[in-house]
Amino acid sequence: MDYFQAASAAPPGWQRYSLDDVDRLPAQYLADVPSGEREAAGRGDAEAAERLRRALFWPMLYELEPELWDAISQAEPIHPGILAKLEIDGRRVLEVAAGSGRLTVYLCPRAAELVCVEPSMGLRRILASRCPSADIRAGFFHALPIVDGWADLTVCSASLQPDTDAVGELERATAPGGKLVLISPDSPDWFETRGWERLSFDPAEVAINPHDPELEAIVGPLDPPHELLWRMS
């Protein structure tokens, strides 16, 4: 999903954020903003300002309101069929963009070693309280803080965009013969056409956890992760 697609698909909650909130984002989230868009918004171009706030809704929620992100992820459990397919036991597992631990709680008791990479300081704090035994490190997709070929299993849930550089970094971190697993990445068709195996589950089979109805007024209908994509390293 490119910048303009993200802007058009933004849920109602985009209005909770301002241009000042855009300025609070780490630079990595701004890399795909078209040249001149922020400058136009700053000069008072209302359409550019709205596009910017819409397109960056999810990064702003993720970075600026970690407790809200956690509430959403806890309301949307990962499909149990996906969890049953993960080969975790006795493996060195790398979880990228671990968030507040929705998947991590399943990985922690079973992995021989577990490293969780998460860019958001607020989410790392929640993750550490939820999974204190995990090795939690700050980092982004394009520069993972881990040595080459460390992981037997590299997994990322509901975060990865279609990005050849990010996929290449996941491959670098995964041992030859290891497995890369993506759970509900953005644009799963993009991955499938590049050789990833894909298995789709019925989201209606997931029991949504009790939650504040206000969540859906912010992010729209809840959509629990239900797509599984994988390939061997």
N, C-alpha and C positions, 0 to 999 in steps of 0.2 A: 504494500500500500504506500503510494508516494504522498508527498506533502498535501497536494490538493485533494486526493482521495481521503486522506485522514481528516482534512477540514470538513469535507462534505459528510463524513460518517460520524462526526462527533456527537456523543449523547447530550442530553439536555444540560448536564452539569458543567459544560464548558463555560457557562456564564459566571461561575463562581470565581474564575481566575481573571486577573488583570494583566496588562502589559508589564507591570512591575514584577508580577509572578514569573513571567517569561524570563525576565532578566535574572531571576534567582536560580535558573536551571544551570546545571553543569554544561560546559561547552559541547560535550559529546552529543547532547540531545538537539543541538541547534545546527548540526552539520548539514542536514538535508533541507534546511530552510532556504528557499530561493534567494539568490543575491538581490539585495535591495528591499526585500520584504519587510524586514525589521525597521529599516530606515524610513520606509513609506509609512509604516504604522506609527512611528515616532513623530512624523511630521503631521499627523492628524488624518491620514487616510483611513477612514472608518472601515472600509471593506478589507483592507490589508490587516488592520488590527483584529477584526473579527476572524479572518482566516487564520491568523497566527494563534489566537487563543483557542480556536477550534482544533487546529492541527496538533497543537502541543498539549491538549487536554490530558491524555494518558500519562505522558512524562511528568506533567505538573502534579497530577494526583499521586503518582508513584513517589516522587521526590519530596513534595511539599506536605503531603498528608498521609504519612505512612500508616497511621492508625486506621484511616478510612480505607486504604488499600487492603490492610489486613482484614478488616470487617468484610469487605467484598470477597476476598479469597477464601475466608472461612465459611462464607455463605454458599460458595460454589465448590463443593468437593470434586476432586478428580474422579472420573468414572472408574468404578472398581474393576472393570475389565482391563483397563490400562494398568492399574497397579498389579494385577495378577500376572501380566505379561512381562513385567520388569524382572530381569535376572540380576539380583542384588547380592545374594548370599556369598560371603567370602571374597567379594571383589573390592578393588580400589575404585571408588565412585567419585566422580567430579560432577557436582551440580552447579550449573551456570545460571545466574539470575535467580537465586534461591528465594528471593522475596522474604516473606515473614515465616516461611517454613511449611506451607501447605503440603508440599511433597517431601520435604526433609524429614518430617516426623515418621514417614514410612521407610526412609533410607537409613536413618541413624541406627536403629536396632539391628540391622542386618548386614550392613557394609563392613568389610574388614577395616577399611579406612575411608573417611569421608571428608572431602574438601568442598566447601560451599563458597562460591564467588558471588558477591552481591554489591552493586554500586551504591545503593542508598544507605547512608549512615543510619537513618531512622529505622529502616527495615532490618539492617544488621543487628540493631539493638533488640528488636522484637525477636528476631531469629535466635539470637544468643540466649534469650530467656526461655525460649521454647525448646531449643535443642542445644543445651550447654556443652555436650560432648563433641559437637561438630567443630572442625577446623574452619573458621569463617574468615574470609579474606575480602578486602575491598578490591574491586576491579570491574572492567567493562569487557564486553564481548571481544573487542579488537586487540586486547592486550591482557590475556589471562595470566594471573600471577601463579603459574605452575610450570614445572619443567616439561620438556618434550616427552610425549609418550607415557605419562604417568598413569593415566586412568584406564582401567579395564572397561568401565562403563562411564560414558559422559552423557548427561541428561539435562534437558532444559525444558521447563514447563511454561507454556503460555506467554512466551516472551520474544522468541527469535523472529526477526523480520527476514524477508528474502534478501540475503546479503552474502555474496561469495567470500568476502574477506572474513566475516564472522564465522562462516562455516569452515573456512580454512583454519581458523584459530582453534575451533573445536577439534578438527582433525589433528592438528599439531599436538594437542594435549592428550590425545587418545593413543594407546599402545597399538602396534600392528596386531590385527586380529581382534581388537577390542570393538565395542559397539557404541554407536552414537544414536541417541534416542531423543526425539522431539515430541513434546506433548502439546497439541493444539498450537502450532506456530502460526504466525500470520501468513495468509496465502499458502495453505498446504499444497495446492496444485503446483505451485512453483517448485516445491521440493520433489513432488512425485514425478514431474517431467524430467528431473535431473537424477533419477535413479533411486530415490528413496522408496522403500516399501511403505504402504499406507494401510491402516486399518481404522475404520470409523465405527464408533459405537453410538447407540441411540441416547441422546442427552436426556430424554424423558425417563430413562432408567435410573437417573441420579436423584437421590433424595436431597433436595435443597434444604440446608440447615435453617433453623429459625433466625430471622434477621429483622432489622429495622426497615420498614417499608420505604423509608426515605432513601435507602440505597438505590432502589430502582428509579426513583425520581432523579437521581444524579447520573447513573450509568445506563439506564434503560433495562430491558429484560435481562435477567441473569442467564449466563451461558456457561455451564460447567465444562471444564476441559474434557473432550470426548474424542479427539483425533490422536492417533498414534502413528508416528513415522520413524523409521529406523534404517540404518545401513551399517555395514561393517567397515571398520577402518582399513 
